[in-house]
Amino acid sequence: MSLPTVAQSYKYDIGGSLGMTGYFGDANNGNMWKRPGVTIGGLFRYIHNSRWAFKANLNAATVSGDSKNIQNKYPQTEPYKFTSTLVDLGLTAEFNFLNFGSGPRYKNYKPISPYMVAGIGFVTSICDGHLAASFMVPVGVGVKYKLKQRLNLGFEFTMRKEFSDCIDQLSDLNGIKHSFAKNTDWYSFAMFTVSYEFGKRCVRCNHIE
């Protein structure tokens, strides 16, 4: 008598991402997608179980802003425009709302699951030849889809709060400096991802660790 085949579970996930970048700050307090940029990156994910995963991602992105059509009236006569190149490193935790994965029916795995993500990170920016760096906090939501047993597709939207003025190189167009925690610079990533799982888990006595 042959035993039924058990779907293999994997511990790691590696892949790439491509998407759009938005900016919300001193030079844009309206629609963050008014001057969209591009982001490209890579990810490495440790799959703790079907609900929890921990991810490291490295992204390169462009953001830009223009105060020309901003509602506030600033003391300077010329509108402020900028374009920044960002290098973004994040460490995040992901919580799947469903048991994401493939396997025995009794485990109630689902090939698709929405999830939420939050963590910490570090961002460097080059704007008009000036290099700056800051800590940042990413928070967001996403959805994963298992195209095949080891191949995953995904979409993720995150807002990333940085704690300095390194993106637009502005303290405030009104000349009012903010404190470390009270700053108006945010940027966002809307990314599509493709990833591949590897690193088989051990199967012992019908229990997958």
KETI-592437 format. One record per residue (C-alpha): residue number from 1; y, x, z. Coordinates in Angstrom, 3 decimals, padded with zeros to 6 digits. Each point is the difference from the previous one (the first is absolute). Layout:
# KETI-592437
(NUM, (Y, X, Z))
...
END
This chain:
# KETI-592437
(1, (000.000, 000.000, 000.000))
(2, (003.377, 001.407, -001.016))
(3, (002.999, -000.148, 002.307))
(4, (003.227, -001.690, -001.187))
(5, (002.718, 002.297, -001.220))
(6, (002.903, 000.416, 002.433))
(7, (003.456, 000.623, -001.406))
(8, (001.209, 003.468, 000.958))
(9, (003.094, 000.325, 002.198))
(10, (002.492, 002.848, -000.326))
(11, (002.387, 001.659, 002.443))
(12, (002.784, 001.261, -002.262))
(13, (002.176, -001.251, -002.832))
(14, (002.202, 002.080, -002.304))
(15, (002.289, -001.118, -002.792))
(16, (003.403, -000.220, -001.630))
(17, (002.914, -002.401, -000.152))
(18, (002.805, -000.925, -002.380))
(19, (002.845, -002.396, 000.562))
(20, (003.658, -000.830, 000.472))
(21, (002.522, 001.121, 002.626))
(22, (002.897, -001.971, 001.448))
(23, (002.968, 001.041, 002.154))
(24, (002.050, -001.865, 002.615))
(25, (002.852, 001.818, 001.710))
(26, (003.688, 000.868, 000.024))
(27, (000.246, -000.025, -003.810))
(28, (-002.037, -003.188, -000.416))
(29, (-000.045, -002.832, 002.532))
(30, (-001.297, -002.651, -002.390))
(31, (-002.982, -000.042, -002.336))
(32, (-002.087, 003.123, 000.666))
(33, (-001.600, -000.239, -003.451))
(34, (003.354, 000.100, -001.822))
(35, (-000.496, 003.683, -000.875))
(36, (-003.769, 000.531, 000.238))
(37, (-001.590, 003.422, 000.022))
(38, (-003.511, 001.278, -000.606))
(39, (-002.586, 001.240, 002.495))
(40, (-003.269, 001.807, -000.594))
(41, (-002.382, 001.331, 002.613))
(42, (-003.418, 000.582, 001.456))
(43, (-001.883, -001.375, 002.991))
(44, (-002.881, 000.931, 002.268))
(45, (-001.516, -002.705, 002.189))
(46, (-002.469, 000.200, 002.878))
(47, (-001.959, -003.257, 000.127))
(48, (-000.736, -000.619, 003.672))
(49, (-001.676, -003.357, -000.643))
(50, (000.434, -003.119, -002.135))
(51, (003.171, -000.960, 001.899))
(52, (001.747, 003.272, 000.807))
(53, (000.937, 003.006, -002.123))
(54, (002.354, 002.950, 000.456))
(55, (001.891, 001.405, -002.961))
(56, (002.023, 003.070, -000.940))
(57, (002.177, -000.277, -003.075))
(58, (002.288, 002.412, -001.828))
(59, (002.526, -001.464, -002.457))
(60, (002.762, 001.265, -002.251))
(61, (002.697, -002.539, -000.842))
(62, (003.503, -000.516, -001.346))
(63, (002.614, -002.324, 001.522))
(64, (003.581, -000.721, -001.010))
(65, (002.962, -002.074, 001.105))
(66, (003.470, -001.020, -001.146))
(67, (002.742, -001.567, 002.142))
(68, (001.899, -001.309, -003.049))
(69, (-000.986, -003.634, 000.488))
(70, (-000.383, 000.056, 003.764))
(71, (001.715, -002.871, 001.829))
(72, (001.748, 002.114, 002.644))
(73, (003.312, 001.684, -000.876))
(74, (-000.085, 003.706, 000.809))
(75, (002.966, 002.312, 000.601))
(76, (-000.918, 002.362, -002.825))
(77, (001.123, -000.903, -003.516))
(78, (-003.022, 001.151, -001.993))
(79, (-003.418, -001.683, 000.336))
(80, (-002.705, 002.194, 001.479))
(81, (-003.067, 000.630, -002.144))
(82, (-003.012, 002.141, 000.808))
(83, (-003.542, 000.783, -001.113))
(84, (-002.491, 001.576, 002.394))
(85, (-003.443, 001.481, -000.447))
(86, (-002.280, -000.679, 002.949))
(87, (-003.198, 001.599, 001.262))
(88, (-001.631, -002.435, 002.421))
(89, (-002.894, 000.796, 002.351))
(90, (-001.424, -002.876, 002.036))
(91, (-002.791, -000.546, 002.520))
(92, (-000.883, -003.665, 000.389))
(93, (-002.539, -002.376, 001.502))
(94, (-001.296, -002.935, -002.037))
(95, (-001.431, -003.232, 001.374))
(96, (-001.996, -002.149, -002.425))
(97, (000.175, -003.739, 000.704))
(98, (-003.530, -000.391, -001.455))
(99, (-003.124, 002.164, 000.201))
(100, (000.760, 002.089, -003.069))
(101, (-002.977, 001.622, -001.694))
(102, (-003.397, -000.662, -001.515))
(103, (-003.348, -000.353, 001.724))
(104, (-002.496, -002.457, 001.492))
(105, (001.070, -003.637, -000.077))
(106, (-000.396, -000.422, 003.773))
(107, (002.797, 002.543, 000.547))
(108, (002.380, -002.341, -001.857))
(109, (001.647, 002.739, -002.079))
(110, (002.725, -001.072, -002.420))
(111, (000.899, 001.761, -003.287))
(112, (003.685, -000.801, 000.516))
(113, (002.184, 000.069, 003.094))
(114, (003.694, -000.069, 000.886))
(115, (001.062, 002.572, 002.578))
(116, (002.980, 001.193, 002.005))
(117, (001.057, 003.601, 000.383))
(118, (002.244, 001.972, 002.379))
(119, (000.420, 003.600, 001.040))
(120, (002.270, 003.023, 000.115))
(121, (001.140, 002.501, -002.590))
(122, (002.401, 002.633, -001.221))
(123, (002.252, -000.043, -003.051))
(124, (002.029, 002.720, -001.728))
(125, (002.753, -000.748, -002.489))
(126, (001.923, 001.947, -002.639))
(127, (003.306, -001.715, -000.821))
(128, (002.709, 001.745, -002.033))
(129, (-001.541, 003.371, 000.807))
(130, (-000.151, -000.665, 003.759))
(131, (-003.362, 000.164, 001.774))
(132, (-000.520, -002.180, 003.072))
(133, (-002.932, -001.278, 002.050))
(134, (-000.729, -002.805, 002.424))
(135, (-002.721, -001.811, 001.901))
(136, (-000.810, -003.464, -001.312))
(137, (-002.064, -003.058, 000.953))
(138, (-001.944, -001.886, -002.704))
(139, (-001.035, -003.641, 000.506))
(140, (-001.392, -002.401, -002.548))
(141, (-002.784, -002.090, -001.470))
(142, (-002.504, 000.362, -002.793))
(143, (-003.175, -001.273, -001.597))
(144, (-003.238, 001.832, -000.894))
(145, (-002.567, -000.952, -002.611))
(146, (-003.431, 001.605, -000.363))
(147, (-000.543, 000.303, -003.740))
(148, (-003.345, 001.755, 000.541))
(149, (-001.878, 001.236, 003.046))
(150, (002.010, 003.246, 000.167))
(151, (003.055, -000.864, -002.133))
(152, (002.982, -001.819, 001.528))
(153, (003.217, -001.407, -001.433))
(154, (003.008, -000.865, 002.112))
(155, (003.629, -000.997, 000.228))
(156, (002.230, 000.942, 002.938))
(157, (003.607, -000.757, 000.894))
(158, (001.653, 001.972, 002.807))
(159, (003.491, 000.280, 001.444))
(160, (000.739, 003.487, 001.288))
(161, (002.696, 000.493, 002.623))
(162, (001.391, 003.539, 000.156))
(163, (001.995, 001.286, 002.979))
(164, (002.774, 001.971, -001.654))
(165, (002.177, -000.242, -003.086))
(166, (-002.137, 002.290, -002.086))
(167, (-000.532, -002.484, -002.858))
(168, (003.587, -000.731, -001.049))
(169, (001.721, 002.867, 001.890))
(170, (002.422, -002.518, 001.549))
(171, (000.673, -000.661, 003.654))
(172, (001.941, -003.133, -000.899))
(173, (002.425, -000.822, -002.784))
(174, (002.381, -001.386, 002.622))
(175, (000.050, 003.340, 001.788))
(176, (-001.890, -001.295, 003.046))
(177, (-002.875, 002.239, 001.017))
(178, (-003.213, -001.554, 001.249))
(179, (-002.228, 001.152, 002.820))
(180, (-003.495, 001.373, -000.588))
(181, (-001.682, -003.421, 000.198))
(182, (002.789, -002.163, -001.450))
(183, (000.015, 000.836, -003.678))
(184, (000.071, -002.125, -003.139))
(185, (-002.210, 002.078, -002.311))
(186, (-003.278, -001.585, -001.056))
(187, (-002.174, 000.518, -003.047))
(188, (-003.027, -001.894, -001.250))
(189, (-003.149, 000.662, -002.004))
(190, (-001.822, -002.609, -002.097))
(191, (-003.122, 001.840, -001.181))
(192, (-003.235, -000.618, -001.850))
(193, (-002.904, 002.175, 001.144))
(194, (-003.395, 001.072, -001.287))
(195, (-002.423, 001.721, 002.378))
(196, (-003.589, 001.232, 000.160))
(197, (-002.218, 000.054, 003.092))
(198, (-002.215, 002.930, 000.973))
(199, (-001.795, 001.472, 003.016))
(200, (-003.091, -002.100, 000.737))
(201, (-000.488, -001.375, 003.491))
(202, (-003.303, 000.557, 001.753))
(203, (-002.332, -003.004, 000.211))
(204, (-002.032, -000.064, 003.220))
(205, (-002.296, -002.816, 001.077))
(206, (001.761, -002.575, -002.170))
(207, (003.335, 000.865, 001.639))
(208, (002.714, 001.540, -002.196))
(209, (002.210, 002.206, 002.143))
END
